Amino acid sequence: MNGQPLNRLLLDTIRAWDPFGYGNDAYEVEAIDVLQAVYDTDDARALAARILSIYEFAFDAAIPFRDCLQLASRLLELKRTASCSFPA
């Protein structure tokens, strides 16, 4: 899986994360920023720091780093799994 199916899967995962309890539709711009960040790094801690920065800047509220790290790890696992190709 790659391209659009992967992007949809990643966006669905990001949108399902509701760190402030505002409802999943409250984070559209942030979801796109996080999607881009997923492609910019393969390091979970670096991605988690970027997620933290995106959401805290947008909402001026703190999120526990471990929550961001869980999301980052999940997103990177999806990216890795999708990029694995198996011989036919």
Biopython code that builds the backbone (N, CA, C, O; Angstrom):
import numpy as np
from Bio.PDB.StructureBuilder import StructureBuilder

atoms = [
    (1, "MET", "N", (0.853, -1.169, 0.000)),
    (1, "MET", "CA", (0.000, 0.000, 0.000)),
    (1, "MET", "C", (0.899, 1.232, 0.000)),
    (1, "MET", "O", (1.892, 1.291, 0.725)),
    (2, "ASN", "N", (0.545, 2.190, -0.804)),
    (2, "ASN", "CA", (1.260, 3.451, -0.810)),
    (2, "ASN", "C", (0.352, 4.526, -1.378)),
    (2, "ASN", "O", (-0.788, 4.244, -1.746)),
    (3, "GLY", "N", (0.839, 5.741, -1.454)),
    (3, "GLY", "CA", (0.074, 6.825, -2.052)),
    (3, "GLY", "C", (-1.203, 7.127, -1.311)),
    (3, "GLY", "O", (-1.226, 7.225, -0.084)),
    (4, "GLN", "N", (-2.271, 7.274, -2.080)),
    (4, "GLN", "CA", (-3.539, 7.702, -1.498)),
    (4, "GLN", "C", (-4.110, 6.749, -0.444)),
    (4, "GLN", "O", (-4.589, 7.224, 0.586)),
    (5, "PRO", "N", (-4.083, 5.433, -0.651)),
    (5, "PRO", "CA", (-4.615, 4.564, 0.408)),
    (5, "PRO", "C", (-3.863, 4.736, 1.734)),
    (5, "PRO", "O", (-4.472, 4.756, 2.804)),
    (6, "LEU", "N", (-2.551, 4.857, 1.651)),
    (6, "LEU", "CA", (-1.767, 5.067, 2.874)),
    (6, "LEU", "C", (-2.112, 6.413, 3.499)),
    (6, "LEU", "O", (-2.292, 6.503, 4.713)),
    (7, "ASN", "N", (-2.204, 7.447, 2.692)),
    (7, "ASN", "CA", (-2.555, 8.765, 3.221)),
    (7, "ASN", "C", (-3.907, 8.739, 3.914)),
    (7, "ASN", "O", (-4.077, 9.339, 4.976)),
    (8, "ARG", "N", (-4.865, 8.050, 3.319)),
    (8, "ARG", "CA", (-6.197, 7.949, 3.951)),
    (8, "ARG", "C", (-6.118, 7.229, 5.290)),
    (8, "ARG", "O", (-6.724, 7.656, 6.272)),
    (9, "LEU", "N", (-5.368, 6.137, 5.322)),
    (9, "LEU", "CA", (-5.211, 5.375, 6.563)),
    (9, "LEU", "C", (-4.540, 6.228, 7.637)),
    (9, "LEU", "O", (-4.985, 6.261, 8.785)),
    (10, "LEU", "N", (-3.470, 6.914, 7.254)),
    (10, "LEU", "CA", (-2.781, 7.789, 8.208)),
    (10, "LEU", "C", (-3.700, 8.899, 8.686)),
    (10, "LEU", "O", (-3.779, 9.161, 9.886)),
    (11, "LEU", "N", (-4.398, 9.558, 7.763)),
    (11, "LEU", "CA", (-5.308, 10.643, 8.159)),
    (11, "LEU", "C", (-6.439, 10.133, 9.052)),
    (11, "LEU", "O", (-6.811, 10.802, 10.016)),
    (12, "ASP", "N", (-6.983, 8.969, 8.747)),
    (12, "ASP", "CA", (-8.034, 8.400, 9.603)),
    (12, "ASP", "C", (-7.507, 8.169, 11.018)),
    (12, "ASP", "O", (-8.207, 8.426, 11.998)),
    (13, "THR", "N", (-6.284, 7.688, 11.118)),
    (13, "THR", "CA", (-5.669, 7.433, 12.424)),
    (13, "THR", "C", (-5.429, 8.742, 13.168)),
    (13, "THR", "O", (-5.701, 8.844, 14.365)),
    (14, "ILE", "N", (-4.923, 9.730, 12.460)),
    (14, "ILE", "CA", (-4.667, 11.037, 13.079)),
    (14, "ILE", "C", (-5.975, 11.678, 13.521)),
    (14, "ILE", "O", (-6.075, 12.192, 14.635)),
    (15, "ARG", "N", (-6.972, 11.648, 12.652)),
    (15, "ARG", "CA", (-8.272, 12.280, 12.970)),
    (15, "ARG", "C", (-8.975, 11.587, 14.129)),
    (15, "ARG", "O", (-9.733, 12.226, 14.858)),
    (16, "ALA", "N", (-8.737, 10.297, 14.310)),
    (16, "ALA", "CA", (-9.370, 9.563, 15.409)),
    (16, "ALA", "C", (-8.790, 9.964, 16.759)),
    (16, "ALA", "O", (-9.402, 9.725, 17.800)),
    (17, "TRP", "N", (-7.612, 10.573, 16.737)),
    (17, "TRP", "CA", (-6.959, 11.019, 17.968)),
    (17, "TRP", "C", (-7.575, 12.351, 18.376)),
    (17, "TRP", "O", (-7.566, 13.302, 17.594)),
    (18, "ASP", "N", (-8.098, 12.427, 19.565)),
    (18, "ASP", "CA", (-8.798, 13.630, 20.042)),
    (18, "ASP", "C", (-8.181, 14.064, 21.375)),
    (18, "ASP", "O", (-8.774, 13.842, 22.431)),
    (19, "PRO", "N", (-6.999, 14.680, 21.334)),
    (19, "PRO", "CA", (-6.258, 14.941, 22.568)),
    (19, "PRO", "C", (-6.920, 15.938, 23.515)),
    (19, "PRO", "O", (-6.623, 15.936, 24.710)),
    (20, "PHE", "N", (-7.810, 16.789, 23.006)),
    (20, "PHE", "CA", (-8.429, 17.794, 23.866)),
    (20, "PHE", "C", (-9.923, 17.564, 24.082)),
    (20, "PHE", "O", (-10.574, 18.334, 24.788)),
    (21, "GLY", "N", (-10.462, 16.516, 23.482)),
    (21, "GLY", "CA", (-11.877, 16.221, 23.653)),
    (21, "GLY", "C", (-12.797, 17.177, 22.917)),
    (21, "GLY", "O", (-13.935, 17.391, 23.334)),
    (22, "TYR", "N", (-12.311, 17.755, 21.819)),
    (22, "TYR", "CA", (-13.110, 18.710, 21.044)),
    (22, "TYR", "C", (-13.900, 18.041, 19.936)),
    (22, "TYR", "O", (-14.671, 18.708, 19.246)),
    (23, "GLY", "N", (-13.734, 16.769, 19.753)),
    (23, "GLY", "CA", (-14.359, 16.067, 18.629)),
    (23, "GLY", "C", (-13.372, 15.955, 17.482)),
    (23, "GLY", "O", (-12.540, 16.837, 17.271)),
    (24, "ASN", "N", (-13.475, 14.882, 16.759)),
    (24, "ASN", "CA", (-12.495, 14.574, 15.717)),
    (24, "ASN", "C", (-12.448, 15.608, 14.597)),
    (24, "ASN", "O", (-11.419, 15.735, 13.933)),
    (25, "ASP", "N", (-13.517, 16.340, 14.370)),
    (25, "ASP", "CA", (-13.551, 17.327, 13.293)),
    (25, "ASP", "C", (-12.835, 18.625, 13.651)),
    (25, "ASP", "O", (-12.731, 19.517, 12.809)),
    (26, "ALA", "N", (-12.348, 18.748, 14.862)),
    (26, "ALA", "CA", (-11.734, 19.997, 15.322)),
    (26, "ALA", "C", (-10.266, 20.132, 14.908)),
    (26, "ALA", "O", (-9.645, 21.159, 15.183)),
    (27, "TYR", "N", (-9.708, 19.121, 14.258)),
    (27, "TYR", "CA", (-8.266, 19.082, 14.047)),
    (27, "TYR", "C", (-7.856, 18.940, 12.582)),
    (27, "TYR", "O", (-6.792, 18.386, 12.307)),
    (28, "GLU", "N", (-8.641, 19.407, 11.657)),
    (28, "GLU", "CA", (-8.366, 19.180, 10.238)),
    (28, "GLU", "C", (-7.004, 19.730, 9.805)),
    (28, "GLU", "O", (-6.221, 19.017, 9.176)),
    (29, "VAL", "N", (-6.720, 20.978, 10.135)),
    (29, "VAL", "CA", (-5.447, 21.591, 9.746)),
    (29, "VAL", "C", (-4.287, 20.864, 10.415)),
    (29, "VAL", "O", (-3.265, 20.607, 9.778)),
    (30, "GLU", "N", (-4.436, 20.537, 11.670)),
    (30, "GLU", "CA", (-3.378, 19.843, 12.407)),
    (30, "GLU", "C", (-3.138, 18.453, 11.826)),
    (30, "GLU", "O", (-1.997, 17.997, 11.756)),
    (31, "ALA", "N", (-4.209, 17.778, 11.411)),
    (31, "ALA", "CA", (-4.073, 16.440, 10.836)),
    (31, "ALA", "C", (-3.211, 16.478, 9.574)),
    (31, "ALA", "O", (-2.377, 15.597, 9.365)),
    (32, "ILE", "N", (-3.407, 17.480, 8.746)),
    (32, "ILE", "CA", (-2.609, 17.611, 7.525)),
    (32, "ILE", "C", (-1.145, 17.885, 7.873)),
    (32, "ILE", "O", (-0.242, 17.329, 7.247)),
    (33, "ASP", "N", (-0.913, 18.736, 8.866)),
    (33, "ASP", "CA", (0.454, 19.019, 9.303)),
    (33, "ASP", "C", (1.141, 17.766, 9.843)),
    (33, "ASP", "O", (2.318, 17.532, 9.569)),
    (34, "VAL", "N", (0.410, 16.970, 10.602)),
    (34, "VAL", "CA", (0.977, 15.732, 11.149)),
    (34, "VAL", "C", (1.256, 14.744, 10.019)),
    (34, "VAL", "O", (2.283, 14.067, 10.029)),
    (35, "LEU", "N", (0.352, 14.658, 9.048)),
    (35, "LEU", "CA", (0.579, 13.775, 7.907)),
    (35, "LEU", "C", (1.897, 14.125, 7.213)),
    (35, "LEU", "O", (2.683, 13.235, 6.888)),
    (36, "GLN", "N", (2.136, 15.401, 6.989)),
    (36, "GLN", "CA", (3.388, 15.816, 6.369)),
    (36, "GLN", "C", (4.580, 15.422, 7.241)),
    (36, "GLN", "O", (5.606, 14.973, 6.730)),
    (37, "ALA", "N", (4.442, 15.590, 8.546)),
    (37, "ALA", "CA", (5.532, 15.255, 9.465)),
    (37, "ALA", "C", (5.850, 13.765, 9.434)),
    (37, "ALA", "O", (7.006, 13.379, 9.610)),
    (38, "VAL", "N", (4.848, 12.927, 9.213)),
    (38, "VAL", "CA", (5.072, 11.482, 9.129)),
    (38, "VAL", "C", (6.041, 11.161, 7.990)),
    (38, "VAL", "O", (6.865, 10.253, 8.100)),
    (39, "TYR", "N", (5.933, 11.904, 6.914)),
    (39, "TYR", "CA", (6.811, 11.671, 5.771)),
    (39, "TYR", "C", (8.182, 12.323, 5.936)),
    (39, "TYR", "O", (9.108, 12.019, 5.185)),
    (40, "ASP", "N", (8.313, 13.205, 6.901)),
    (40, "ASP", "CA", (9.575, 13.912, 7.121)),
    (40, "ASP", "C", (10.544, 13.169, 8.040)),
    (40, "ASP", "O", (11.725, 13.511, 8.088)),
    (41, "THR", "N", (10.066, 12.160, 8.768)),
    (41, "THR", "CA", (10.936, 11.464, 9.721)),
    (41, "THR", "C", (10.514, 10.013, 9.884)),
    (41, "THR", "O", (9.366, 9.647, 9.631)),
    (42, "ASP", "N", (11.460, 9.203, 10.310)),
    (42, "ASP", "CA", (11.181, 7.814, 10.670)),
    (42, "ASP", "C", (11.453, 7.572, 12.150)),
    (42, "ASP", "O", (11.429, 6.434, 12.617)),
    (43, "ASP", "N", (11.711, 8.649, 12.879)),
    (43, "ASP", "CA", (12.025, 8.563, 14.303)),
    (43, "ASP", "C", (10.789, 8.917, 15.136)),
    (43, "ASP", "O", (10.260, 10.024, 15.027)),
    (44, "ALA", "N", (10.334, 7.983, 15.962)),
    (44, "ALA", "CA", (9.098, 8.180, 16.730)),
    (44, "ALA", "C", (9.192, 9.365, 17.684)),
    (44, "ALA", "O", (8.233, 10.124, 17.815)),
    (45, "ARG", "N", (10.320, 9.534, 18.346)),
    (45, "ARG", "CA", (10.453, 10.638, 19.303)),
    (45, "ARG", "C", (10.448, 11.988, 18.584)),
    (45, "ARG", "O", (9.863, 12.952, 19.077)),
    (46, "ALA", "N", (11.092, 12.056, 17.436)),
    (46, "ALA", "CA", (11.092, 13.297, 16.659)),
    (46, "ALA", "C", (9.691, 13.608, 16.144)),
    (46, "ALA", "O", (9.257, 14.760, 16.169)),
    (47, "LEU", "N", (8.988, 12.585, 15.680)),
    (47, "LEU", "CA", (7.621, 12.793, 15.216)),
    (47, "LEU", "C", (6.715, 13.203, 16.371)),
    (47, "LEU", "O", (5.876, 14.090, 16.219)),
    (48, "ALA", "N", (6.881, 12.564, 17.519)),
    (48, "ALA", "CA", (6.074, 12.921, 18.693)),
    (48, "ALA", "C", (6.303, 14.377, 19.091)),
    (48, "ALA", "O", (5.356, 15.083, 19.436)),
    (49, "ALA", "N", (7.546, 14.823, 19.045)),
    (49, "ALA", "CA", (7.846, 16.221, 19.373)),
    (49, "ALA", "C", (7.179, 17.158, 18.381)),
    (49, "ALA", "O", (6.689, 18.222, 18.761)),
    (50, "ARG", "N", (7.157, 16.769, 17.114)),
    (50, "ARG", "CA", (6.506, 17.595, 16.087)),
    (50, "ARG", "C", (5.000, 17.625, 16.311)),
    (50, "ARG", "O", (4.385, 18.686, 16.201)),
    (51, "ILE", "N", (4.400, 16.489, 16.622)),
    (51, "ILE", "CA", (2.960, 16.424, 16.910)),
    (51, "ILE", "C", (2.637, 17.324, 18.096)),
    (51, "ILE", "O", (1.686, 18.104, 18.057)),
    (52, "LEU", "N", (3.432, 17.207, 19.138)),
    (52, "LEU", "CA", (3.247, 18.042, 20.329)),
    (52, "LEU", "C", (3.272, 19.514, 19.948)),
    (52, "LEU", "O", (2.408, 20.284, 20.365)),
    (53, "SER", "N", (4.246, 19.896, 19.169)),
    (53, "SER", "CA", (4.395, 21.283, 18.743)),
    (53, "SER", "C", (3.191, 21.758, 17.927)),
    (53, "SER", "O", (2.680, 22.855, 18.154)),
    (54, "ILE", "N", (2.747, 20.947, 16.996)),
    (54, "ILE", "CA", (1.611, 21.310, 16.135)),
    (54, "ILE", "C", (0.359, 21.567, 16.962)),
    (54, "ILE", "O", (-0.293, 22.599, 16.806)),
    (55, "TYR", "N", (0.027, 20.635, 17.832)),
    (55, "TYR", "CA", (-1.216, 20.754, 18.600)),
    (55, "TYR", "C", (-1.132, 21.818, 19.692)),
    (55, "TYR", "O", (-2.093, 22.553, 19.918)),
    (56, "GLU", "N", (-0.006, 21.901, 20.357)),
    (56, "GLU", "CA", (0.118, 22.908, 21.413)),
    (56, "GLU", "C", (0.126, 24.313, 20.829)),
    (56, "GLU", "O", (-0.420, 25.231, 21.440)),
    (57, "PHE", "N", (0.728, 24.503, 19.670)),
    (57, "PHE", "CA", (0.717, 25.817, 19.025)),
    (57, "PHE", "C", (-0.706, 26.198, 18.620)),
    (57, "PHE", "O", (-1.135, 27.331, 18.835)),
    (58, "ALA", "N", (-1.432, 25.248, 18.034)),
    (58, "ALA", "CA", (-2.780, 25.519, 17.536)),
    (58, "ALA", "C", (-3.785, 25.757, 18.650)),
    (58, "ALA", "O", (-4.688, 26.580, 18.499)),
    (59, "PHE", "N", (-3.644, 25.053, 19.765)),
    (59, "PHE", "CA", (-4.663, 25.100, 20.809)),
    (59, "PHE", "C", (-4.183, 25.721, 22.112)),
    (59, "PHE", "O", (-4.958, 25.858, 23.059)),
    (60, "ASP", "N", (-2.928, 26.091, 22.166)),
    (60, "ASP", "CA", (-2.358, 26.723, 23.358)),
    (60, "ASP", "C", (-2.694, 25.930, 24.626)),
    (60, "ASP", "O", (-3.099, 26.484, 25.648)),
    (61, "ALA", "N", (-2.508, 24.616, 24.515)),
    (61, "ALA", "CA", (-2.779, 23.720, 25.629)),
    (61, "ALA", "C", (-1.773, 22.579, 25.592)),
    (61, "ALA", "O", (-1.313, 22.177, 24.523)),
    (62, "ALA", "N", (-1.439, 22.067, 26.761)),
    (62, "ALA", "CA", (-0.427, 21.013, 26.876)),
    (62, "ALA", "C", (-1.025, 19.632, 26.613)),
    (62, "ALA", "O", (-2.187, 19.363, 26.916)),
    (63, "ILE", "N", (-0.195, 18.774, 26.042)),
    (63, "ILE", "CA", (-0.514, 17.362, 25.829)),
    (63, "ILE", "C", (0.647, 16.570, 26.413)),
    (63, "ILE", "O", (1.801, 16.952, 26.216)),
    (64, "PRO", "N", (0.382, 15.487, 27.121)),
    (64, "PRO", "CA", (1.487, 14.655, 27.599)),
    (64, "PRO", "C", (2.295, 14.096, 26.425)),
    (64, "PRO", "O", (1.724, 13.601, 25.453)),
    (65, "PHE", "N", (3.606, 14.177, 26.517)),
    (65, "PHE", "CA", (4.478, 13.686, 25.450)),
    (65, "PHE", "C", (4.212, 12.217, 25.161)),
    (65, "PHE", "O", (4.254, 11.805, 24.002)),
    (66, "ARG", "N", (3.939, 11.422, 26.182)),
    (66, "ARG", "CA", (3.720, 9.988, 25.971)),
    (66, "ARG", "C", (2.510, 9.741, 25.062)),
    (66, "ARG", "O", (2.496, 8.769, 24.307)),
    (67, "ASP", "N", (1.493, 10.616, 25.127)),
    (67, "ASP", "CA", (0.336, 10.471, 24.234)),
    (67, "ASP", "C", (0.745, 10.716, 22.784)),
    (67, "ASP", "O", (0.318, 10.006, 21.874)),
    (68, "CYS", "N", (1.572, 11.721, 22.590)),
    (68, "CYS", "CA", (2.077, 12.025, 21.250)),
    (68, "CYS", "C", (2.973, 10.906, 20.752)),
    (68, "CYS", "O", (2.949, 10.563, 19.569)),
    (69, "LEU", "N", (3.757, 10.340, 21.646)),
    (69, "LEU", "CA", (4.655, 9.248, 21.279)),
    (69, "LEU", "C", (3.868, 8.007, 20.861)),
    (69, "LEU", "O", (4.263, 7.304, 19.931)),
    (70, "GLN", "N", (2.766, 7.740, 21.538)),
    (70, "GLN", "CA", (1.928, 6.598, 21.152)),
    (70, "GLN", "C", (1.376, 6.795, 19.742)),
    (70, "GLN", "O", (1.401, 5.873, 18.926)),
    (71, "LEU", "N", (0.879, 8.003, 19.459)),
    (71, "LEU", "CA", (0.357, 8.280, 18.123)),
    (71, "LEU", "C", (1.481, 8.191, 17.093)),
    (71, "LEU", "O", (1.308, 7.585, 16.036)),
    (72, "ALA", "N", (2.607, 8.781, 17.390)),
    (72, "ALA", "CA", (3.738, 8.766, 16.460)),
    (72, "ALA", "C", (4.167, 7.336, 16.159)),
    (72, "ALA", "O", (4.412, 6.996, 15.002)),
    (73, "SER", "N", (4.258, 6.513, 17.166)),
    (73, "SER", "CA", (4.667, 5.116, 16.966)),
    (73, "SER", "C", (3.672, 4.381, 16.079)),
    (73, "SER", "O", (4.067, 3.618, 15.198)),
    (74, "ARG", "N", (2.408, 4.605, 16.304)),
    (74, "ARG", "CA", (1.358, 3.964, 15.492)),
    (74, "ARG", "C", (1.458, 4.418, 14.034)),
    (74, "ARG", "O", (1.390, 3.598, 13.119)),
    (75, "LEU", "N", (1.618, 5.718, 13.825)),
    (75, "LEU", "CA", (1.692, 6.255, 12.468)),
    (75, "LEU", "C", (2.911, 5.721, 11.725)),
    (75, "LEU", "O", (2.818, 5.357, 10.552)),
    (76, "LEU", "N", (4.033, 5.676, 12.397)),
    (76, "LEU", "CA", (5.248, 5.172, 11.755)),
    (76, "LEU", "C", (5.151, 3.675, 11.478)),
    (76, "LEU", "O", (5.687, 3.191, 10.481)),
    (77, "GLU", "N", (4.481, 2.952, 12.343)),
    (77, "GLU", "CA", (4.273, 1.524, 12.097)),
    (77, "GLU", "C", (3.402, 1.325, 10.853)),
    (77, "GLU", "O", (3.681, 0.449, 10.034)),
    (78, "LEU", "N", (2.359, 2.128, 10.712)),
    (78, "LEU", "CA", (1.517, 2.055, 9.521)),
    (78, "LEU", "C", (2.332, 2.374, 8.270)),
    (78, "LEU", "O", (2.202, 1.698, 7.250)),
    (79, "LYS", "N", (3.165, 3.396, 8.352)),
    (79, "LYS", "CA", (4.001, 3.775, 7.210)),
    (79, "LYS", "C", (4.975, 2.654, 6.854)),
    (79, "LYS", "O", (5.142, 2.321, 5.681)),
    (80, "ARG", "N", (5.616, 2.073, 7.867)),
    (80, "ARG", "CA", (6.564, 0.982, 7.620)),
    (80, "ARG", "C", (5.863, -0.239, 7.017)),
    (80, "ARG", "O", (6.351, -0.831, 6.054)),
    (81, "THR", "N", (4.740, -0.598, 7.579)),
    (81, "THR", "CA", (3.997, -1.756, 7.107)),
    (81, "THR", "C", (3.556, -1.544, 5.658)),
    (81, "THR", "O", (3.634, -2.459, 4.837)),
    (82, "ALA", "N", (3.101, -0.348, 5.357)),
    (82, "ALA", "CA", (2.618, -0.051, 4.012)),
    (82, "ALA", "C", (3.749, -0.048, 2.991)),
    (82, "ALA", "O", (3.535, -0.349, 1.817)),
    (83, "SER", "N", (4.940, 0.289, 3.437)),
    (83, "SER", "CA", (6.042, 0.378, 2.482)),
    (83, "SER", "C", (6.750, -0.957, 2.275)),
    (83, "SER", "O", (7.613, -1.074, 1.405)),
    (84, "CYS", "N", (6.390, -1.965, 3.072)),
    (84, "CYS", "CA", (6.983, -3.285, 2.888)),
    (84, "CYS", "C", (6.384, -3.922, 1.639)),
    (84, "CYS", "O", (5.168, -3.936, 1.450)),
    (85, "SER", "N", (7.231, -4.429, 0.828)),
    (85, "SER", "CA", (6.728, -5.146, -0.344)),
    (85, "SER", "C", (7.206, -6.581, -0.272)),
    (85, "SER", "O", (8.348, -6.857, 0.098)),
    (86, "PHE", "N", (6.337, -7.464, -0.621)),
    (86, "PHE", "CA", (6.660, -8.885, -0.574)),
    (86, "PHE", "C", (6.769, -9.402, -2.008)),
    (86, "PHE", "O", (5.972, -9.029, -2.870)),
    (87, "PRO", "N", (7.738, -10.243, -2.254)),
    (87, "PRO", "CA", (7.877, -10.795, -3.602)),
    (87, "PRO", "C", (6.663, -11.645, -3.957)),
    (87, "PRO", "O", (6.069, -12.289, -3.093)),
    (88, "ALA", "N", (6.308, -11.641, -5.214)),
    (88, "ALA", "CA", (5.131, -12.409, -5.679)),
    (88, "ALA", "C", (5.465, -13.872, -5.820)),
    (88, "ALA", "O", (4.605, -14.668, -6.198)),
]
sb = StructureBuilder()
sb.init_structure("model")
sb.init_model(0)
sb.init_chain("A")
sb.init_seg("    ")
for serial, (resi, resn, name, xyz) in enumerate(atoms, 1):
    if name == "N":
        sb.init_residue(resn, " ", resi, " ")
    sb.init_atom(name, np.array(xyz, "f"), 0.0, 1.0, " ", f" {name:<3s}", serial, name[0])
structure = sb.get_structure()
